């Protein structure tokens, strides 16, 4: 009886295994993927939550890129006569920054390997001119008409079966879709293994069209080389500046004979990303400057009629020549003086050059907003480099931030600081030019990206910021106090390395010198309590801000957020969890179990140590670096949050000094107001009488 039961049990399990293996589905989308789930090849890279298959290369350079789901998908099943059924939905955009250049295109691909990237141009990154890659099935969205591949035009969709000569091709003009418009295009590709029918749908709308644009029959088994294949996208350019972006992707496959699925499109919020994450549509061309306008016609004077006294005429001309020469000389002297002040700054750009690079500061090129200005994406005509151009506000406060940022960051060199390429001060405009950070800011990666930022990336980012602050605090000739450490000022380069930026509120002080008092400047949630009380920023106030960033990165919550406890303050919430012995509750739930618990606990304790209300108890940033790399132990963090305490005499002295310093600032302001300049020690952070509350960026 036992043997029969055991045999029955064995066969039951075996039967369940067969059934499960025959119907198990692979399913994923951008909402569930992590960065480690994607494999980026060639020119492909991540940028603000979307995947860019190609780069903004200068004409006539060509390129190709590919992104694949990192795990192979099973397309053949033993004892199953038909291949897997699959259905995929994706949203993409193709924008050409130089409309006069020709394109390339992109394709959804099923590939036999996850390492190969083909040629650019008409080969779409699928294969090269020698036809090296075989066994690829693709649905192409082609923006380049190539006679060799029998293309019908430069705006078509085609079905490619182990060849770039499409077996089926349809003109997208017939349904009113323009691939090169820069608009978001949606596509559905459904393949039924049992019926061997593929259907392709294309639309601007989120709603799947009733009729497919392509419906064709083919046996997938005849074209794929392996039982397991890789799925993803490939794109290319041919001497153009086309940018191919995958904004959303979902995929499902199964061997279930009765499957009839279509992955739903994402919610409207995901289908309509923010302006920061959508590829810019082609900006309008800039008309050439007209040298015959009224300004060009203005001269030193116009002589009307006959001048009877030649002496007066000669005197007038002489005075005009002297005036023009003197004005030119003064401008040159001012420029030379300015250059000498920031002699270490890399380059002075011309206004015309930066205006052209940003397409006349087109609103479609806005990629962010700094503390006192707007940031634009720009392409330098002379080098083809892609840069970020910060256009500072025209207010007196904005100008002070410009000079402060330029004079400080122009002398700094560190791998974890945003690199300043140059500056411009012409036509009343003040501009700063930085390296463009392809992955945007840390806050966008944490809170706006569709993919969860993995824990190893977060650790690397925190270590990079700590290293940058250690450099500013202890390794520079003069100590630099940043005063605005927050996740939106931490930029991420192509490799997700942290680059600290926005030095508009920064101050330079001599080492071991007591800081001057100012109006507290920065962002609520990151500001140290003693800074709010006394207005004196120091390296310890930066350490507190860094601690808030650490807790933000570990928890995936903003420093001020309604969901975080009653007070809404992240630092307070994590301290309360630590007091209750539940510190790990603070961990970002989106990370699942994909982190080392001991490392996570250490990072959280570092964040609390930096967030200690007592500034003297906070570690130095050099000490933080040593803790994060394991060269030093994290100090014992008390379970109960310490209280901020001052002796009465200390508090009165601090407040008295602060009032005294602010009075001096008020006097300086009043004496300099007639000259229209601001020279108070408070700088832009202490704009007393000029809207000082604007220095507090309330979140």
C-alpha positions as CSV (number, residue, x, y, z in Angstrom):
1,X,0.0,0.0,0.0
2,X,2.8,2.3,0.8
3,X,4.6,1.6,-2.5
4,X,1.4,2.3,-4.4
5,X,0.9,5.6,-2.5
6,X,4.6,6.5,-3.0
7,X,4.4,5.6,-6.7
8,X,1.2,7.6,-7.1
9,X,2.8,10.6,-5.3
10,X,5.9,10.4,-7.6
11,X,3.8,10.3,-10.8
12,X,1.6,13.1,-9.5
13,X,4.6,15.3,-8.9
14,X,6.1,14.3,-12.3
15,X,2.8,15.1,-14.0
16,X,2.5,18.5,-12.3
17,X,6.1,19.3,-13.4
18,X,5.3,18.5,-17.0
19,X,2.1,20.6,-16.9
20,X,3.9,23.5,-15.2
21,X,6.9,23.4,-17.5
22,X,4.6,23.4,-20.5
23,X,2.6,26.4,-19.5
24,X,5.0,28.5,-17.4
25,X,5.2,32.1,-18.7
26,X,8.0,34.6,-18.7
27,X,6.7,38.0,-17.9
28,X,8.3,41.4,-17.1
29,X,7.9,45.1,-17.8
30,X,9.7,48.4,-17.0
31,X,7.8,48.7,-13.8
32,X,9.3,45.5,-12.4
33,X,12.7,45.5,-14.0
34,X,15.9,46.5,-12.1
35,X,19.0,47.9,-13.8
36,X,20.7,44.5,-13.4
37,X,17.8,42.9,-15.5
38,X,18.9,44.8,-18.6
39,X,22.1,44.4,-20.7
40,X,23.2,47.5,-22.5
41,X,25.5,47.1,-25.5
42,X,27.2,49.5,-27.9
43,X,25.9,53.1,-27.7
44,X,22.8,52.1,-25.5
45,X,22.6,53.8,-22.2
46,X,20.1,54.8,-19.5
47,X,18.9,58.3,-19.1
48,X,16.2,59.5,-16.7
49,X,14.3,56.2,-16.6
50,X,14.3,55.5,-20.3
51,X,16.7,53.5,-22.5
52,X,18.5,55.4,-25.2
53,X,19.7,53.1,-28.0
54,X,21.9,55.7,-29.7
55,X,23.8,58.8,-28.7
56,X,23.8,62.4,-29.9
57,X,26.8,61.9,-32.2
58,X,28.1,64.7,-34.3
59,X,27.4,64.5,-38.1
60,X,28.7,62.5,-40.0
61,X,29.4,59.9,-37.3
62,X,27.3,56.7,-37.2
63,X,26.6,54.4,-34.2
64,X,24.5,51.5,-33.0
65,X,23.3,50.2,-29.7
66,X,21.3,47.4,-28.2
67,X,19.4,46.6,-25.0
68,X,18.4,43.1,-24.1
69,X,16.6,41.4,-21.2
70,X,19.5,39.9,-19.4
71,X,17.9,36.4,-19.0
72,X,17.4,34.1,-22.1
73,X,13.8,33.3,-23.0
74,X,12.8,29.8,-23.8
75,X,11.3,29.6,-27.3
76,X,11.4,25.8,-27.9
77,X,10.0,23.2,-25.6
78,X,10.8,19.4,-25.7
79,X,7.8,17.4,-27.0
80,X,6.0,20.5,-28.0
81,X,5.5,20.8,-31.7
82,X,5.0,24.6,-31.8
83,X,7.3,27.4,-30.6
84,X,6.5,29.7,-27.7
85,X,3.8,32.3,-28.1
86,X,4.8,35.8,-27.1
87,X,3.3,39.3,-26.8
88,X,5.1,42.5,-26.3
89,X,4.1,46.2,-26.0
90,X,6.6,49.0,-26.2
91,X,6.6,52.8,-26.5
92,X,9.4,54.6,-28.3
93,X,10.4,57.9,-29.8
94,X,12.8,58.9,-32.5
95,X,14.0,62.5,-32.5
96,X,16.6,64.1,-34.8
97,X,18.4,67.1,-33.4
98,X,19.6,67.8,-37.0
99,X,16.6,67.4,-39.2
100,X,18.7,67.8,-42.4
101,X,20.6,64.6,-41.7
102,X,19.3,61.1,-42.6
103,X,18.4,58.5,-40.0
104,X,18.7,54.9,-39.1
105,X,15.9,53.3,-37.1
106,X,15.2,50.8,-34.4
107,X,13.9,47.2,-34.1
108,X,12.4,44.8,-31.7
109,X,14.7,41.8,-31.9
110,X,14.9,38.1,-30.9
111,X,18.6,37.4,-30.9
112,X,20.7,34.2,-30.4
113,X,23.3,35.9,-28.2
114,X,23.6,38.8,-25.8
115,X,27.0,40.2,-26.8
116,X,26.9,41.1,-30.5
117,X,26.2,44.6,-31.8
118,X,26.1,45.1,-35.6
119,X,26.9,48.1,-37.8
120,X,25.1,51.4,-37.8
121,X,23.1,52.9,-40.6
122,X,20.9,50.5,-42.6
123,X,22.1,47.5,-40.6
124,X,20.2,48.8,-37.5
125,X,22.8,47.3,-35.2
126,X,21.3,43.8,-36.0
127,X,24.1,42.6,-38.2
128,X,27.2,44.0,-40.0
129,X,27.9,44.4,-43.7
130,X,29.3,40.9,-43.8
131,X,26.2,39.3,-42.5
132,X,27.9,38.0,-39.3
133,X,24.8,37.7,-37.2
134,X,22.3,35.0,-38.1
135,X,19.1,33.6,-36.5
136,X,17.6,37.0,-35.7
137,X,13.9,37.7,-36.0
138,X,13.0,41.4,-35.9
139,X,10.3,43.9,-36.4
140,X,12.0,47.1,-37.8
141,X,10.9,50.7,-37.6
142,X,13.1,52.1,-40.3
143,X,13.8,55.9,-40.9
144,X,16.3,55.3,-43.6
145,X,15.4,54.3,-47.2
146,X,18.1,51.9,-48.4
147,X,17.9,50.5,-51.9
148,X,20.1,47.5,-51.0
149,X,17.5,46.2,-48.6
150,X,14.6,47.1,-50.9
151,X,13.2,49.7,-48.5
152,X,10.0,51.4,-49.8
153,X,10.7,54.7,-48.0
154,X,12.2,56.2,-44.8
155,X,9.1,55.7,-42.7
156,X,8.1,52.1,-42.7
157,X,7.7,49.0,-40.5
158,X,8.9,45.6,-41.6
159,X,9.2,42.0,-40.6
160,X,12.8,40.7,-40.8
161,X,13.3,36.9,-40.8
162,X,17.1,36.3,-40.6
163,X,17.5,39.0,-43.2
164,X,17.3,42.8,-43.4
165,X,15.3,42.5,-46.5
166,X,11.9,42.5,-45.0
167,X,9.4,39.7,-45.8
168,X,6.5,42.1,-45.1
169,X,6.8,45.9,-45.2
170,X,4.2,48.6,-44.7
171,X,4.3,52.3,-45.2
172,X,3.5,54.1,-41.9
173,X,2.3,57.1,-43.8
174,X,-0.9,55.1,-44.5
175,X,-1.9,55.3,-40.8
176,X,-0.5,58.8,-40.3
177,X,2.5,57.9,-38.1
178,X,5.7,59.7,-38.6
179,X,8.6,57.9,-36.9
180,X,10.9,61.0,-37.0
181,X,8.3,63.3,-35.5
182,X,9.8,62.9,-32.0
183,X,6.4,61.9,-30.7
184,X,5.7,58.8,-28.6
185,X,4.8,55.8,-30.8
186,X,3.2,52.7,-29.3
187,X,3.5,49.2,-30.8
188,X,2.1,45.8,-30.0
189,X,3.7,42.6,-31.4
190,X,1.8,39.3,-30.9
191,X,2.9,35.9,-32.1
192,X,0.9,32.7,-31.7
193,X,3.0,29.6,-31.6
194,X,0.1,27.2,-32.4
195,X,-1.2,29.2,-35.4
196,X,2.3,30.6,-36.4
197,X,0.7,34.0,-37.0
198,X,2.4,37.3,-36.1
199,X,0.5,40.5,-35.8
200,X,2.0,44.0,-35.5
201,X,0.1,47.1,-34.4
202,X,1.3,50.7,-34.4
203,X,-0.4,53.8,-33.1
204,X,0.1,57.1,-31.4
205,X,-2.8,56.2,-29.1
206,X,-2.5,54.1,-25.9
207,X,-5.4,52.0,-27.2
208,X,-4.5,49.0,-29.3
209,X,-5.8,49.4,-32.9
210,X,-8.5,47.0,-34.0
211,X,-6.6,45.9,-37.1
212,X,-2.9,45.1,-37.3
213,X,-0.7,46.9,-39.7
214,X,1.1,43.6,-40.4
215,X,-0.3,40.1,-40.2
216,X,1.8,37.3,-41.5
217,X,2.3,33.5,-41.0
218,X,5.8,32.0,-40.4
219,X,7.2,29.2,-38.2
220,X,9.5,30.7,-35.6
221,X,11.2,27.3,-35.2
222,X,12.6,27.6,-38.7
223,X,14.4,30.9,-38.0
224,X,15.7,30.8,-34.4
225,X,18.9,28.9,-33.8
226,X,18.6,28.0,-30.1
227,X,16.0,26.8,-27.7
228,X,16.8,29.9,-25.6
229,X,17.0,33.3,-27.2
230,X,17.4,36.9,-26.0
231,X,14.8,39.7,-26.6
232,X,15.2,43.4,-26.7
233,X,15.8,46.3,-29.0
234,X,18.5,47.5,-31.5
235,X,18.9,50.9,-33.0
236,X,21.3,52.8,-35.2
237,X,22.2,56.1,-36.9
238,X,23.9,56.8,-40.2
239,X,25.7,60.1,-40.2
240,X,22.9,61.6,-38.2
241,X,21.9,62.9,-34.8
242,X,18.9,60.6,-34.3
243,X,18.1,59.6,-30.7
244,X,16.1,56.4,-30.3
245,X,14.5,56.0,-26.9
246,X,12.5,53.1,-25.4
247,X,10.2,54.7,-22.9
248,X,8.2,51.6,-21.9
249,X,8.4,47.8,-22.5
250,X,6.4,44.8,-21.4
251,X,6.9,41.2,-22.5
252,X,5.1,37.9,-21.9
253,X,5.8,34.5,-23.4
254,X,4.2,31.1,-22.8
255,X,3.7,27.6,-24.3
256,X,0.1,27.5,-23.3
257,X,-1.8,26.4,-26.4
258,X,-4.9,28.5,-25.4
259,X,-3.0,31.6,-24.6
260,X,-4.5,34.8,-25.9
261,X,-2.8,37.6,-24.0
262,X,-1.8,41.1,-24.7
263,X,0.3,43.0,-22.2
264,X,-1.6,46.1,-21.1
265,X,0.0,49.5,-21.6
266,X,1.2,51.3,-18.5
267,X,-0.8,53.9,-16.7
268,X,-1.2,57.3,-18.3
269,X,1.4,58.8,-16.0
270,X,4.0,56.4,-17.3
271,X,2.8,56.7,-20.9
272,X,3.2,60.5,-20.6
273,X,6.6,60.9,-19.0
274,X,7.9,64.2,-17.7
275,X,9.7,66.6,-20.0
276,X,13.0,65.5,-18.4
277,X,12.6,61.9,-19.5
278,X,11.1,62.3,-23.0
279,X,13.5,62.9,-25.9
280,X,13.3,66.4,-27.1
281,X,11.5,66.9,-30.4
282,X,13.5,68.6,-33.1
283,X,13.8,72.2,-32.0
284,X,13.0,74.9,-34.4
285,X,15.9,76.2,-36.4
286,X,17.4,79.5,-35.4
287,X,17.2,82.2,-38.0
288,X,20.6,83.9,-38.7
289,X,21.2,87.1,-36.9
290,X,20.2,90.1,-39.1
291,X,23.0,92.5,-39.2
292,X,20.7,95.1,-40.9
293,X,18.5,95.6,-37.9
294,X,18.1,98.9,-36.1
295,X,20.9,98.2,-33.6
296,X,23.4,97.7,-36.5
297,X,22.3,101.0,-38.0
298,X,23.0,103.0,-34.9
299,X,26.4,104.8,-35.2
300,X,28.3,107.5,-33.4
301,X,26.2,110.0,-35.1
302,X,24.6,111.0,-38.4
303,X,25.6,114.1,-40.2
304,X,22.6,115.7,-41.9
305,X,23.0,118.6,-44.2
306,X,26.1,120.5,-45.0
307,X,28.5,121.3,-42.2
308,X,29.8,124.8,-42.6
309,X,32.3,124.6,-39.8
310,X,34.8,121.8,-40.6
311,X,36.4,122.3,-37.2
312,X,33.3,121.2,-35.4
313,X,33.0,118.2,-37.7
314,X,36.5,117.1,-37.0
315,X,36.1,117.6,-33.2
316,X,32.9,115.6,-33.3
317,X,34.5,112.7,-35.2
318,X,37.5,112.7,-32.9
319,X,35.2,112.5,-29.8
320,X,33.3,109.6,-31.3
321,X,36.4,107.7,-32.1
322,X,37.7,108.3,-28.6
323,X,34.4,107.1,-27.1
324,X,34.3,103.9,-29.1
325,X,38.0,103.1,-28.4
326,X,37.6,103.9,-24.7
327,X,34.4,101.6,-24.4
328,X,36.2,98.8,-26.2
329,X,39.3,99.2,-23.9
330,X,37.1,99.1,-20.8
331,X,35.3,96.0,-21.9
332,X,38.6,94.3,-22.6
333,X,40.0,95.3,-19.2
334,X,36.9,94.1,-17.4
335,X,37.1,90.8,-19.2
336,X,40.8,90.4,-18.4
337,X,40.1,91.3,-14.8
338,X,37.3,88.7,-14.6
339,X,39.5,86.1,-16.2
340,X,42.3,86.7,-13.8
341,X,39.8,86.2,-10.9
342,X,38.9,82.8,-12.2
343,X,42.2,82.0,-14.0
344,X,41.8,78.3,-13.4
345,X,38.4,78.1,-15.1
346,X,38.8,76.0,-18.2
347,X,37.2,78.2,-20.9
348,X,35.3,81.4,-21.7
349,X,32.5,80.6,-24.2
350,X,30.9,83.2,-26.4
351,X,27.2,83.9,-26.0
352,X,26.6,83.2,-29.7
353,X,28.2,79.7,-29.3
354,X,26.0,78.7,-26.4
355,X,22.9,80.2,-27.9
356,X,23.4,78.0,-31.0
357,X,24.3,75.0,-28.8
358,X,20.9,75.2,-27.0
359,X,18.9,76.1,-30.1
360,X,18.3,79.6,-28.8
361,X,17.6,78.3,-25.3
362,X,14.6,76.3,-26.6
363,X,12.2,75.2,-23.9
364,X,12.3,71.7,-25.4
365,X,16.0,71.6,-24.3
366,X,15.3,72.3,-20.6
367,X,16.6,69.3,-18.6
368,X,16.4,70.8,-15.1
369,X,16.2,73.8,-12.8
370,X,19.0,74.8,-10.4
371,X,18.8,76.9,-7.3
372,X,19.0,80.1,-9.3
373,X,18.7,79.2,-12.9
374,X,17.5,76.9,-15.7
375,X,19.6,74.1,-17.1
376,X,19.6,73.4,-20.9
377,X,21.0,70.5,-22.9
378,X,23.4,71.8,-25.5
379,X,25.5,70.5,-28.4
380,X,28.7,72.4,-29.0
381,X,29.2,73.0,-32.7
382,X,33.0,73.1,-32.5
383,X,33.4,69.7,-30.9
384,X,30.1,68.0,-31.0
385,X,30.3,67.6,-27.2
386,X,26.9,67.3,-25.3
387,X,26.9,69.7,-22.4
388,X,24.6,71.1,-19.7
389,X,24.3,74.9,-19.9
390,X,23.1,76.6,-16.7
391,X,21.4,80.0,-17.5
392,X,21.5,81.9,-14.2
393,X,18.6,84.2,-13.3
394,X,19.0,87.9,-14.0
395,X,18.2,88.9,-10.4
396,X,20.9,90.4,-8.2
397,X,20.8,87.2,-6.1
398,X,21.2,85.0,-9.2
399,X,24.2,87.0,-10.3
400,X,25.8,86.6,-6.9
401,X,25.2,82.8,-7.1
402,X,26.8,82.8,-10.5
403,X,30.0,84.5,-9.3
404,X,30.1,82.4,-6.2
405,X,29.7,79.1,-8.2
406,X,32.2,80.2,-10.8
407,X,34.9,81.3,-8.4
408,X,34.6,78.2,-6.3
409,X,34.1,75.3,-8.7
410,X,36.5,76.7,-11.2
411,X,39.3,75.8,-8.9
412,X,38.1,72.3,-7.9
413,X,39.1,69.0,-9.5
414,X,37.7,65.8,-8.2
415,X,36.2,62.7,-9.9
416,X,33.0,63.0,-7.9
417,X,32.3,66.7,-8.7
418,X,30.5,67.8,-11.8
419,X,33.2,69.2,-14.1
420,X,32.9,72.8,-15.1
421,X,33.8,73.2,-18.8
422,X,33.5,77.0,-18.9
423,X,31.4,80.1,-18.6
424,X,30.0,83.1,-20.4
425,X,29.1,86.7,-19.3
426,X,27.8,88.6,-22.3
427,X,24.7,90.5,-23.4
428,X,23.5,90.6,-19.8
429,X,23.5,86.8,-19.6
430,X,25.5,84.7,-17.1
431,X,26.0,81.1,-18.2
432,X,27.9,78.1,-16.8
433,X,28.8,75.1,-19.0
434,X,29.1,71.6,-17.4
435,X,29.5,68.0,-18.5
436,X,26.1,66.6,-19.2
437,X,25.2,63.8,-16.7
438,X,23.4,61.2,-18.8
439,X,21.5,59.6,-15.9
440,X,20.2,62.8,-14.4
441,X,20.0,63.4,-10.7
442,X,19.9,61.0,-7.8
443,X,16.4,62.1,-6.8
444,X,15.0,61.2,-10.3
445,X,16.8,57.8,-10.2
446,X,15.2,57.1,-6.8
447,X,11.7,58.5,-7.2
448,X,10.9,59.0,-10.9
449,X,12.6,56.1,-12.7
450,X,10.5,53.1,-13.7
451,X,13.3,50.8,-12.6
452,X,14.5,50.4,-9.1
453,X,18.0,51.6,-8.4
454,X,19.9,48.5,-7.2
455,X,21.6,48.5,-3.8
456,X,25.2,48.2,-5.2
457,X,24.6,51.4,-7.2
458,X,23.3,53.2,-4.2
459,X,26.3,52.2,-2.1
460,X,28.7,53.4,-4.9
461,X,26.8,56.7,-5.1
462,X,27.0,57.3,-1.3
463,X,30.7,56.6,-1.2
464,X,31.3,58.9,-4.2
465,X,29.4,61.8,-2.4
466,X,31.3,61.2,0.8
467,X,34.6,61.2,-1.1
468,X,33.7,64.5,-2.7
469,X,32.8,66.1,0.6
470,X,36.0,64.9,2.2
471,X,37.9,66.6,-0.6
472,X,35.9,69.9,-0.1
473,X,36.3,69.9,3.6
474,X,39.8,68.7,4.2
475,X,41.8,68.5,1.0
476,X,41.2,71.9,-0.7
477,X,43.5,74.9,-0.1
478,X,40.5,76.7,1.4
479,X,37.7,74.7,3.0
480,X,34.5,74.6,0.9
481,X,31.2,74.4,2.6
482,X,28.6,73.3,0.1
483,X,25.5,74.3,2.1
484,X,23.0,72.6,-0.2
485,X,23.7,68.8,-0.1
486,X,20.6,67.1,-1.3
487,X,19.7,64.3,-3.8
488,X,18.7,66.7,-6.6
489,X,22.2,68.2,-6.5
490,X,23.9,64.8,-6.9
491,X,24.2,64.0,-10.5
492,X,24.8,60.5,-12.0
493,X,27.1,59.9,-15.0
494,X,26.9,57.1,-17.5
495,X,28.2,54.6,-15.0
496,X,26.0,55.8,-12.2
497,X,29.0,57.4,-10.5
498,X,28.0,60.3,-8.2
499,X,28.9,63.9,-9.2
500,X,28.2,66.6,-6.7
501,X,27.0,69.8,-8.3
502,X,25.3,73.2,-7.9
503,X,27.8,75.3,-5.9
504,X,25.6,78.4,-6.0
505,X,25.3,78.5,-2.2
506,X,28.8,77.3,-1.4
507,X,31.2,79.3,0.7
508,X,35.0,79.2,1.0
509,X,36.6,79.7,4.4
510,X,40.0,79.2,5.8
511,X,40.6,75.9,7.6
512,X,39.7,76.0,11.3
513,X,38.2,79.4,11.0
514,X,34.8,80.1,12.6
515,X,32.1,80.6,9.9
516,X,30.2,83.8,9.5
517,X,26.5,84.0,10.2
518,X,24.1,84.1,7.3
519,X,20.4,83.6,6.7
520,X,20.1,79.8,6.6
521,X,20.1,78.6,3.0
522,X,19.3,75.2,1.6
523,X,16.5,72.8,1.6
524,X,14.3,71.8,4.5
525,X,14.8,68.2,5.6
526,X,18.5,68.5,4.9
527,X,19.3,71.4,7.2
528,X,21.2,70.9,10.5
529,X,19.3,72.2,13.6
530,X,22.2,74.4,14.8
531,X,22.4,76.0,11.3
532,X,18.7,76.9,11.4
533,X,19.3,78.4,14.9
534,X,22.5,80.3,14.4
535,X,22.9,80.7,10.7
536,X,26.5,79.5,10.9
537,X,27.3,76.9,8.2
538,X,30.3,74.6,8.8
539,X,31.5,71.3,7.6
540,X,29.4,69.7,10.3
541,X,26.2,71.2,8.7
542,X,27.2,69.5,5.4
543,X,27.7,66.3,7.3
544,X,24.2,66.5,8.7
545,X,22.8,67.1,5.1
546,X,24.8,64.1,3.9
547,X,23.3,62.0,6.7
548,X,19.8,62.9,5.5
549,X,20.8,61.8,1.9
550,X,22.1,58.5,3.3
551,X,18.8,57.8,5.0
552,X,16.9,58.9,1.8
553,X,18.9,56.5,-0.4
554,X,18.6,53.6,2.0
555,X,14.9,54.1,2.6
556,X,13.7,55.3,-0.8
557,X,11.8,58.1,1.0
558,X,12.1,61.8,0.6
559,X,13.4,63.8,3.7
560,X,10.0,65.5,4.0
561,X,7.2,63.2,3.2
562,X,3.7,62.8,4.6
563,X,3.9,59.0,4.6
564,X,6.8,59.0,7.0
565,X,5.4,58.9,10.4
566,X,3.4,61.7,12.1
567,X,6.1,64.4,11.9
568,X,6.8,63.8,8.2
569,X,10.5,64.1,8.8
570,X,12.6,61.2,7.5
571,X,15.5,61.7,10.0
572,X,13.1,61.7,12.9
573,X,11.3,58.6,11.7
574,X,14.5,56.6,11.3
575,X,15.7,57.7,14.8
576,X,12.4,56.4,16.2
577,X,12.8,53.1,14.5
578,X,16.3,52.8,15.9
579,X,15.0,53.5,19.4
580,X,12.5,50.7,19.0
581,X,15.1,48.3,17.7
582,X,13.4,48.1,14.3
583,X,16.0,49.9,12.2
584,X,15.7,47.6,9.2
585,X,12.1,48.6,8.8
586,X,13.5,51.8,7.2
587,X,14.9,49.8,4.2
588,X,13.4,50.6,0.8
589,X,10.8,47.8,0.3
590,X,11.5,48.0,-3.5
591,X,14.9,46.4,-2.9
592,X,13.3,43.2,-1.8
593,X,16.1,41.0,-0.5
594,X,18.6,42.2,-3.0
595,X,21.1,43.6,-0.5
596,X,23.5,42.5,2.3
597,X,21.8,43.0,5.6
598,X,25.0,43.8,7.5
599,X,26.0,46.4,4.9
600,X,22.6,47.9,4.9
601,X,22.6,48.2,8.7
602,X,26.0,49.8,8.6
603,X,24.9,52.4,6.1
604,X,21.8,53.3,8.1
605,X,23.9,53.7,11.3
606,X,26.3,55.9,9.3
607,X,23.3,58.0,8.3
608,X,22.1,58.3,11.9
609,X,25.7,59.2,13.1
610,X,25.9,62.0,10.6
611,X,22.4,63.1,11.6
612,X,23.3,63.5,15.3
613,X,21.8,66.7,16.6
614,X,25.1,67.4,18.4
615,X,27.5,68.7,15.7
616,X,30.5,67.7,17.7
617,X,29.3,64.1,17.8
618,X,29.1,63.9,14.0
619,X,32.0,62.2,12.2
620,X,34.2,63.9,9.6
621,X,33.5,63.1,6.0
622,X,37.0,61.5,5.8
623,X,35.9,59.3,8.7
624,X,32.6,58.5,6.8
625,X,34.6,57.3,3.8
626,X,36.7,55.0,6.0
627,X,33.5,53.6,7.5
628,X,31.9,52.9,4.2
629,X,34.9,51.1,2.8
630,X,35.4,49.1,6.0
631,X,38.6,50.8,7.2
632,X,36.9,52.1,10.4
633,X,34.1,51.1,12.7
634,X,30.8,53.0,12.8
635,X,30.7,54.8,16.1
636,X,28.1,53.6,18.7
637,X,24.8,55.3,17.8
638,X,22.6,55.8,21.0
639,X,19.2,54.3,20.8
640,X,17.6,57.5,22.0
641,X,18.1,60.5,19.7
642,X,20.3,63.1,21.5
643,X,18.9,66.5,22.0
644,X,20.3,69.7,20.6
645,X,21.6,71.5,23.7
646,X,23.5,74.8,24.2
647,X,24.6,76.3,27.4
648,X,22.8,79.6,28.0
649,X,26.0,81.6,27.6
650,X,26.9,79.8,24.4
651,X,23.4,80.2,22.9
652,X,23.3,83.9,23.8
653,X,26.8,84.4,22.4
654,X,25.9,82.6,19.2
655,X,22.7,84.6,18.7
656,X,24.5,87.9,19.6
657,X,27.3,87.2,17.0
658,X,24.7,86.3,14.5
659,X,22.7,89.5,15.0
660,X,25.9,91.5,14.9
661,X,27.0,89.8,11.6
662,X,23.5,90.4,10.1
663,X,23.6,94.0,11.2
664,X,26.9,94.4,9.4
665,X,25.3,92.9,6.3
666,X,22.4,95.3,6.5
667,X,24.7,98.3,6.7
668,X,26.8,97.0,3.8
669,X,23.6,96.5,1.8
670,X,22.3,100.0,2.5
671,X,25.6,101.6,1.6
672,X,26.0,99.6,-1.6
673,X,22.4,99.9,-2.8
674,X,23.1,103.0,-4.8
675,X,25.7,101.1,-6.8
676,X,23.2,98.3,-7.5
677,X,25.5,95.6,-6.2
678,X,25.4,93.1,-3.3
679,X,28.6,92.7,-1.3
680,X,27.4,91.4,2.1
681,X,29.0,88.4,3.6
682,X,25.7,86.6,3.5
683,X,26.0,86.4,-0.3
684,X,23.1,85.0,-2.1
685,X,22.2,82.9,0.8
686,X,21.7,86.0,3.0
687,X,19.7,88.2,0.8
688,X,18.3,90.3,3.7
689,X,15.7,92.7,2.5
690,X,15.7,91.1,-0.9
691,X,13.4,88.2,-0.3
692,X,15.6,86.1,2.0
693,X,13.0,83.5,2.3
694,X,13.7,82.5,-1.3
695,X,17.0,81.0,-0.1
696,X,15.0,78.3,1.7
697,X,14.0,75.8,-0.9
698,X,11.0,74.4,0.9
699,X,10.2,70.9,-0.3
